[in-house]
Amino acid sequence: GENVEQHPSTLSVQEGDSAVIKCTYSDSASNYFPWYKQELGKRPQLIIDIRSNVGEKKDQRIAVTLNKTAKHFSLHITETQPEDSAVYFCAASPLTGTASKLTFGTGTRLQVTL
Amino acid sequence: GAVVSQHPSWVICKSGTSVKIECRSLDFQATTMFWYRQFPKQSLMLMATSNEGSKATYEQGVEKDKFLINHASLTLSTLTVTSAHPEDSSFYICSARISGRSSTDTQYFGPGTRLTVL
């Protein structure tokens, strides 16, 4: 089955700096890679996703890059703000069949300090 | 759009009792729903995939007789934790995919249910 590794487990940055979180996956059949933000005790919220037919996607301060050859993808947050502090999870999934399921990374706790 | 609700948001029960958690898609139909368990400071672990009108598919190591899943309609899936024990205490989260969009695999998550077994 799919195995997703995520690094770092914790990340502390100063407000205004950039944050980068990296994930690797094992199953070459995976072709959908979402990123979720989870605040303490709350539901995961989709913040951005990318499919294997593109290498990069950007949405305001958030961007995701994908390298299918190397089987890794990264989340980039620029101009970080205190409200970006949360746990971020990457995930991978094959877009085949109605039961295609997400495999999550272990999470990165991002803290943005003033 | 794409709102998923869960009920209850939290529950405390005695060891040996059963607890039912409901997951509803409020503004869309969901052929497939997923049930996850999340222990403190850990990732989401998929327990089972719930398919409307058929049996759920359980992940390896998840006891199907202990975690009963029913997906009787396109908007409701239920997870029943039978004979709950303290080690079942966790945050249970469901998610749903919009039916008919096989090319879009976005999963929308419910707010979660915190189960505490005394």
Interface residues (C-beta under 8 A of the other chain):
Chain A: Y32 P34 Y36 G41 K42 R43 P44 Q45 L46 D49 F89 S93 L95 T98 A99 S100 K101 L102 T103 F104 G105 T106 G107
Chain B: T31 T32 F34 Q42 S43 L44 M45 L46 T49 N51 T57 F91 I93 R97 S102 S103 D105 T106 Q107 Y108 F109 G110 P111 G112 R114
